[in-house]
Amino acid sequence: MSSIAISDLRDRPDFAKAVADRVWRAFWKDKGHPLSLLTGLVQENLGPGPIPTALVAHEGDRFVGTVSIIASDEDTRPQYTPWVAALWVEPEDRRRGIGAALVERAAEFVFRSGAGRVYLLSGPHRRSFYERLGWSMLEVIDDGMSILTRDAPARQA
């Protein structure tokens, strides 16, 4: 992963189209949502922030992956905020630690922004990946999805 950089999308807006396309294909297309909806949501990441924020992994000008920090990823749990969401790594770049690095950077971003806890929604097939990264199970919701959490590190006195 040595040649992979992780940047805020605000610093690399040239990747906005790739972010919208990959997140749409992975999470929204099969639910009937148009790409234009995702394109608009990704544009919101270019605002003053800190939420929403998208991070992009890239090798020079080649898009490699993305992750988002959003206010809510589960409408039935409005009390939980903020969330790490929409992790995507290009298939040819998987198993190189890029997804783990994106999730870690997103959590660090949230904690630097002042939140003491961050949430993440995962399907059963990905839950162990996040648990290996230090996330803890909070609850399983109706459709089998898991809500995981991670707390900010304790501050040194």
N, C-alpha and C positions, 0 to 999 in steps of 0.2 A: 504494500500500500504506500510505499515511500514517495511515489510521484503523484499521489492523489492529494488534491487540496480540497478543503471544505470551506465554502464561502456563503455569506448571506446573499440571498437572491437580489437584495437591493444593490449589492456590489457587482452582481453578474446578471443583470436583467436580460441579457442575450439568451439565458437558459429558460426563461419563462415559458416559452412555447413547448419545450421538451418536458418541463415539469407538468404542465397542464395535460399534455398528451399521455404521459406515462401514468399519472394518477387517474386520469379518466379511464384508460384502458384497464387498469388493475382493479379499480374500486367502483366506478360509476357507470361505465358503458353497459354492462349486463343488466343494470337496474333501469335502463331506458333514459338516462339523463344525457342531454346533448353535450358535446365537447365545449360548446360556447359557454355553458354554465361554469365549467371548470376553468376556462380561460379567464372569465370574470373573477372567479374566486382567487386565482393565482395573482391577478393584478392587484388584489387587496394586500398581498404580501409586500408590495413595493411602497406602501404607505409608511408613515412614521413609526409604526409599531409601538411596543414590542410584540403585540399579538394582533393579527397573525404574522408569522414569520416562516419563510421557507429557507432551508439550507440546501445547498447543492454541492455534491461531490463531483469533481471534474479533474481531468488530466489535461492540463492546458485548456484548449477550447473544446475538448470532447466531454460531453455530458456523461456522467457515470451513475449518479443516483441523487435522491432527494429525500427529505423528511420535512414535515411541517410541525409548527407549534401553533395550536389553535385554542380558542376559548372553550369549545365543547365538541366532543365527538360522540356524545350519547345524549339525545334529547330528553330521555327519561331520568337523567341524573344531572340536572342543572347545577347542583351544589358542588359538583366536581369540576374544578378548573385550575390550571390550564392542562391541555393534553398534548402529547406527542402523537402524531398521526401520519398516515400516508407514507410510510417508509417504502421506498422503491430503489432497487439497485438493478442496473442493466444485467440481463442474464449472463453475458460473457464475463462480467466482473464480480459475480457472486463468489462466495467462499474465500474472499480475500480480506475480510475484516472491515469492509467498507460500511456495511449495514450497522454493525456494532459501533463503529466510529461516528456515524451519523446520529444514532440514538444517543450516544454519550454526549456529543456536542449539543444536541437539542436539550437534553436534561440540564447540562451546565448553563445553557442560555437561560432556561427558565429560572434556575436558582439564582443566577446573577441578576435577574429581573426582580427578585424579591420574593418569589413564591417558595414556600417551605415544602410543598409536595407537588408532584406532577403525576398525571394519569395517562393510561394507554389502554386501548381496546385491541384485543387480539383474538383471533380464531384459535380453536384447539390445536391446530397443526403448527402454530407459531409460538405458543405460550412458553414452551421450554427454552426457546431461543432467548426470550426476554428475561426469563427467570435466571438463566446463566449470566445475564448482564446485570443482575442485582435487583431486578424488579420483583415485587411481591404481589401475590394474589389478593385482591380485595373481595371480589365477588364474581359469580357467574350469572349472567343475565339470561332472560328467557330463551334467546335463540342459540345458546351454547357459547356465546362470546364471553370472554373473560375481561374484567377490568382489573388492571394491574396498577400498582403505585410504586413510586420511588420517592423517598424523602431526601431533602437537602442534607448534605453532610453536616455533622455537628461542628459548630464554630469553635475554634481553638481560643482559649482565654488568654 
